[in-house]
Amino acid sequence: MATHHSLLSAKESEFLLLVEGPSDLHAVVQLVRLVHKAEPSFVAIDCKNDDGVLDQLSIRLVQPEPAQKTVGLILDADIDGSTEKDAVRRRWAQLKNRIGANYAFPEDFPEEGLIIDPRPGRRAIGTLPRIGAWLMPNNKAFGMFEDLLLDSLGDREKSYTSDVVKQAKTDNVATFQPSHLSKAAVRTYMAWQEPPDLPHLSFAIRQGHFQKHRGGMQAIPRLAWRALSSSDGLTDS
């Protein structure tokens, strides 16, 4: 069964998923439940932000005898100053710098998500964990988890909600930062559903508000299941 711990209590778990915040944590776990009809076998950890995810990854790669067989991570492709053209490339460069030379990287971040094992020649397999990674929203564009949720809506719902939120910003009714447009749109869409006061993204996913499950909504839980399975890391259903 999936559990959600503090950084300290989860450090000995063999299969870890590192995420940027509590909303991402509960939402991803809920997606795994919905897609696979089972509880995740990994422990998900709220690392507070993107730097926290990278720092926790680095810590687990320098341990002489790592407790983890696999470390998965989910990061937003929204580094400050990034554009649609370079967002994934910049995050991928940042991630490769943290992972280090003991892993063989593809030149570009895979659109289906990343699963890599350590190089057998430098440190034997088993002394470093397998690494799995997904860059929100879809491994190829600037954005965050809420962009993935927006893309899961029908075209009419997505367009209508986004237009209303943009108009609110134009009319100075809304004060959110422009970079948080997708966050505002998702929360607005949630408020229009029944019940209108759901506090968490995971509740909205469970209620069926983002049930089209296309693109990353299917791919993320499948990647997590493959990389973080308690059997051999490659189990899928």
C-alpha positions in Angstrom: 0.0 0.0 0.0 1.2 3.5 -0.8 2.3 5.7 2.1 3.2 9.3 2.3 5.9 10.2 4.8 8.2 12.9 6.0 11.7 12.9 4.4 13.1 11.3 7.5 10.7 8.5 8.0 10.7 7.5 4.3 14.4 7.4 3.8 14.7 3.6 4.2 12.0 2.8 1.7 13.3 0.8 -1.3 11.0 2.5 -3.9 10.6 6.2 -3.5 8.8 8.8 -5.6 10.0 12.4 -5.1 7.5 15.2 -5.9 7.5 19.0 -5.5 4.5 19.4 -3.2 1.5 17.9 -1.5 -0.9 18.4 -4.3 1.3 16.6 -6.8 1.9 13.8 -4.3 -1.8 13.0 -3.6 -2.8 13.5 -7.3 -0.2 11.2 -8.7 -1.0 8.5 -6.1 -4.7 8.9 -7.0 -3.9 8.5 -10.7 -2.0 5.3 -10.0 -5.0 3.9 -8.1 -7.4 4.8 -10.9 -5.3 3.5 -13.8 -4.0 0.3 -12.2 -6.9 -0.4 -9.8 -4.4 -1.1 -7.0 -2.5 0.7 -4.3 1.0 1.9 -5.3 3.8 -0.1 -3.7 6.1 2.9 -3.5 6.4 5.7 -0.9 5.7 9.2 -2.2 7.6 12.1 -0.6 6.7 15.8 -0.6 10.0 17.6 -1.1 8.4 21.1 -0.9 9.8 22.4 -4.2 11.9 21.5 -7.3 15.2 22.2 -5.4 14.0 19.8 -2.7 13.4 17.1 -5.2 16.9 17.5 -6.7 18.5 17.7 -3.3 16.8 14.5 -2.1 17.9 12.8 -5.3 21.5 13.9 -4.8 21.5 12.7 -1.2 20.5 9.2 -2.3 23.1 9.0 -5.0 26.1 9.6 -2.7 25.2 7.1 0.0 27.8 4.2 0.0 25.0 1.6 0.4 21.8 3.2 -0.9 18.6 1.8 0.7 16.7 2.5 -2.5 16.4 0.2 -5.4 14.6 2.8 -7.4 14.1 6.6 -7.0 11.4 8.2 -9.1 10.9 11.9 -9.5 8.4 14.3 -11.0 9.5 17.8 -11.8 7.7 20.7 -13.4 9.4 22.0 -16.6 9.0 25.6 -15.5 12.4 26.9 -14.5 12.4 30.7 -14.2 13.2 32.3 -17.5 12.4 29.2 -19.5 10.5 29.4 -22.8 8.3 26.8 -24.6 11.4 25.9 -26.7 14.0 25.4 -23.9 12.0 24.5 -20.8 12.5 20.7 -21.0 16.1 21.1 -22.3 17.1 23.3 -19.3 15.4 21.0 -16.8 17.0 17.9 -18.4 20.5 19.6 -18.2 19.8 20.4 -14.5 18.8 16.8 -13.8 21.8 15.2 -15.6 24.1 17.4 -13.6 22.6 16.0 -10.4 22.6 12.4 -11.5 26.2 12.4 -12.5 28.5 10.3 -14.7 27.5 6.9 -13.3 24.5 6.8 -15.6 24.3 6.8 -19.4 21.8 9.4 -20.6 19.9 9.7 -23.8 20.7 13.0 -25.6 17.2 14.3 -25.3 14.7 13.6 -22.6 12.4 10.8 -23.7 8.8 11.8 -24.5 7.6 8.6 -22.8 9.5 9.5 -19.6 12.9 8.3 -18.3 13.9 5.1 -16.8 17.7 4.5 -16.5 20.0 2.1 -14.6 23.5 2.9 -13.4 26.5 2.1 -15.6 27.7 -1.4 -14.8 31.3 -0.6 -15.5 31.9 2.2 -13.0 29.7 1.0 -10.1 28.0 -2.4 -10.1 24.2 -2.5 -10.6 22.8 -2.6 -7.1 25.1 0.0 -5.6 23.1 2.8 -7.2 19.3 3.0 -7.7 17.4 2.9 -10.9 16.1 6.4 -11.7 12.7 7.2 -13.2 11.6 10.7 -14.1 8.8 12.6 -15.7 8.9 16.3 -16.6 5.5 18.0 -16.3 3.3 18.3 -18.1 4.3 16.0 -21.0 8.2 15.8 -21.2 8.2 18.1 -24.2 6.7 21.5 -23.2 6.9 24.2 -20.6 4.5 23.8 -17.7 3.4 22.1 -14.5 1.0 19.5 -13.2 -2.0 21.7 -13.7 -1.2 22.0 -17.4 -1.5 18.2 -17.6 -4.9 18.4 -15.9 -6.1 21.1 -18.3 -5.0 19.0 -21.3 -7.1 16.1 -19.9 -10.3 18.2 -20.3 -12.3 18.3 -23.5 -11.4 21.0 -25.9 -14.5 23.0 -25.1 -14.1 22.9 -21.3 -10.4 23.7 -21.5 -10.9 26.7 -23.9 -13.9 28.1 -22.0 -12.2 27.9 -18.6 -8.9 29.3 -19.8 -10.7 32.2 -21.6 -12.7 33.1 -18.5 -9.6 33.1 -16.3 -7.6 35.2 -18.8 -10.4 37.7 -19.0 -10.5 38.0 -15.2 -6.8 38.8 -15.2 -7.3 41.3 -18.0 -10.1 43.0 -16.0 -8.0 43.1 -12.9 -10.4 40.9 -11.0 -7.7 38.2 -10.6 -4.2 38.8 -9.1 -2.5 35.5 -9.8 0.9 35.6 -11.5 0.8 35.1 -15.3 3.0 31.9 -14.9 0.2 30.4 -12.7 -2.5 30.7 -15.3 -3.0 26.9 -15.5 -3.2 26.7 -11.7 -5.9 29.4 -11.7 -7.8 27.7 -14.5 -7.8 24.3 -12.9 -9.0 25.6 -9.6 -11.7 27.6 -11.4 -12.9 24.5 -13.3 -12.9 22.6 -10.0 -15.1 25.3 -8.4 -17.7 24.9 -11.2 -18.2 21.2 -10.5 -20.2 19.5 -7.8 -19.2 19.8 -5.0 -17.6 23.2 -5.7 -15.4 23.2 -2.6 -13.0 20.3 -3.1 -9.8 21.3 -1.4 -7.3 19.0 -3.3 -6.6 18.0 -6.9 -6.6 14.4 -5.9 -10.2 14.7 -4.7 -11.2 16.2 -8.0 -9.5 13.4 -9.9 -11.3 10.9 -7.7 -14.6 12.6 -8.3 -14.1 12.2 -12.1 -13.6 15.9 -13.0 -10.4 15.0 -14.9 -11.3 11.5 -16.2 -10.4 11.6 -19.8 -7.0 10.2 -18.9 -5.4 11.0 -22.2 -1.7 11.6 -22.7 0.2 12.0 -19.5 -2.8 11.2 -17.4 -2.3 7.6 -18.5 1.5 7.7 -19.0 2.5 9.0 -15.6 0.9 6.2 -13.5 2.2 3.6 -16.0 5.7 4.9 -15.8 5.6 5.1 -12.0 4.2 1.5 -11.9 7.0 0.2 -14.2 9.9 2.1 -12.5 8.7 1.7 -8.9 7.2 -1.8 -8.8 8.1 -3.8 -5.7 8.9 -6.8 -7.8 11.6 -6.1 -10.4 10.8 -2.5 -11.4 9.3 -3.4 -14.8 5.9 -4.8 -13.8 3.0 -3.3 -15.7 -0.7 -4.1 -15.8 
